[in-house]
């Protein structure tokens, strides 16, 4: 399925789908629930553009490769290049949209790869591994560091967190990423997941929200 960036009003954003820069273990409680050490600096990895699909219609799970886990994250759409040392103001000005992402993960495979000190790509970068919501224009989000995110599955709250709980806050995260590699218009940064991750099953009904700003309803196909 093809993907185009869109705002919540349905208007198409005239930017290509770039890379998705992800940060692992940016919530301490999530690191602990998976028995991982809490990092002292951002733990970065990248999903390719081919992993991105719209969050609606129903999400197709990859078959035959073990359980697929959900990780709900705040997503930032980049609208201007960021590279090298940039200021807080430059980093924030580069954000043109705020949305939600599901960082889908083949957890058993990830654990196997980690046990061998191998990269995670096979567990994180498969086609369809990054469902994205439409984006709220940055001008309508208010203070980024007061944002919250939540996920309900079949009417039960599974995840809730706030940007204020992030180990590396949003603007500091963008500034750090820019020192490691260039962010380009159309790239997306997903900012880490709070505790409560788990397995998705066919037929699950998902309700994701940035309370007061964005609400997305979807389901797992099957």
N, C-alpha and C positions, 0 to 999 in steps of 0.2 A: 504494500500500500504506500502511495506517495505521501509525502508530508510537506506542508507549507506552514510557516509561522503565521499565526492569526491572533488578533486581539479578541477580547471577549465579546465585542459587538459583531464579530464575524468578518471584519475587514481583514484582508490579507496584508501581511507585512512584506514589503518588497526587499527581502534579504534571502540569500541562499541558506540552506541548512548546513551549518558547519560542524565542527567537532563538539562533543559534549565533554566538558572538563568536570570531573567528579572529585569530591574530597571524601576520603574514608575516615570513619571514627571521629567526626567533628562534634559528636555528643558523647560525653564521657560515659553515660549510662548504657548507651548502645555498645560502646567498646567492651564494657564489662559484661553485658549479657552474652556476648560471644566469646568471652574469656580471652579478649585481646588486650594488649597493653594500650594505655591512653597515650597518643602521640604527643610529642613536644613541639612539632611543627606540622603543617598540613601534609596529609598523605594523599598525593594526587595520582589519578589515573584518568584515562581518556576512553570514552565510547565513540565509535565512529558514527558518521551521519546515517549509515545504513541500519543502525540500531534503533533509530527514532521512528515512532509511529504516533498517530493521534491517540489521545487518551479515550476518545469515543470515536467510533462505535466499539463494540465488545473487543476485549483484548484477547488475542490468541496466544496461548502458552506454547512454548517450544516442547515438542514431544520426544519421548524416549531418552531424555538426558537427565532424569532425576527431578526431584521436587524444585519448583520455582518459588523463591521467596520474594516478598514485597519489601521495599524500603521507600517510604514517602519522603520527598525532599522539596524544599523551596528551590525554584528554578529562576535563573536570571538570564534574560536575553540581552546580548551585547550588541550595541548599535554603532560603536566607534572603535577603532583600533586601540589596544592597550599593549605597550611593550616597554620593558625596562623599568626604571624607577618612575613611578607616577604618584601624584598626590591623592589625598582622600577625595578632593573635589573632582579630579580627572576620573578617578575610578567610579565615583557615583554618577557622574555625567554620562559615562559610557553605557549605563544600564537604561534600556528603553522599555523593558517589560519585566513583569514579575508573574510567575505562574507556579505550577506544581509538576513534579516528575515522579514517576515510579522507576527506581533503579532496580530492575528485576535481576535476580541473582540465582544461579545454579549453586546452591549452598554446599551440597555434598561435593561437587566438583571443585568449588573454591577451596574447601577444606583440604582436599587431596593435593591441590596445587600448592597451597601454603605449606603443607607438611613437607613438600619437596623443595621449598624455596623457589618455586616457579612463579612467573607472572600470572595475573588473574584474568587475562583477557578472555580466555575460553569460557569462563563462568559469568562474565559481565557484558560481553560485546556482541552476542549473537543477534541476529535479525529480530527486531521487536523488543529488545531488552530495555528500551527507554521510552515508554509512553509519556507524552507531554500534553499538558493542558493548553488551552488558549492563554494568552498573557493579558494581565491588567497593565495599562499604560503606567509607566513609572510615576508620572505626575499624580496619579490617583491612589498611590499606595501609602503615602505618608512616610513616617520614619521607618526605614527598613529594619532597624534593630528592635522594633516592637512587634514585628510580625509573628504570628503563630501559624502552625500547621497541624492538621489532624486527619486521621483516617478512621472511618467506620467500615466494618465488613459485616454484612447481613444484620445491620442495626446495632452492632456491638463496637464500642470504641476500642481500637487496637493501638493507635499511636496518637500522641499529642506532644508537642514541643514548641518552644519559642526560639526566635533568633537570638534572644539574649542569653540562651543556654549554650550557644555554640562555643566551642573552644577557641576557634579563630572566627571572629565576627565577619560579617559579609564584606564590608569595605576592605578590611585588612586582608581577607582572603583574596579578593580581586587583585590587590596590590602585590601580594606574594606571587600569585599565578603569573602576573605580567613580568616578574623578574626571572621566571623560569622559561617561558615561551610566550609568543605573541598571541593575544586574543584578537580575533577579527570580527567584523560585523556578520551576524548570523550564528556565531558561536553561542553556546549555552553553558552556563556554569550551574551545576547542582551542588547544594551546599551541605550535604550530610543529613543523616536520618536520626530521629530520636529512637529511644528504646521501644520495643514492642514488635519487632519484625517477626515474620512467620510465613507459613506456606499458603499459597493461593490454590484454590480448587475450582474446577469447572462449575459454573453456575453461581459463584460468589457475586454478590452485589456490593459494589464499592461506592462510598461517598467520601470524597476528598474535599478539603476546604482550607483556605486561608480565611479564618473567620472575619466576617464583615467586608470582605473584598472579593472572594472567589469561591464558587461552589461547583463541583464537578461530580456528576453521577455516571458510573459506568458499570460494566460487569465483565466477568471472565467467561469467554465463550465455552460452550459445551453443555 
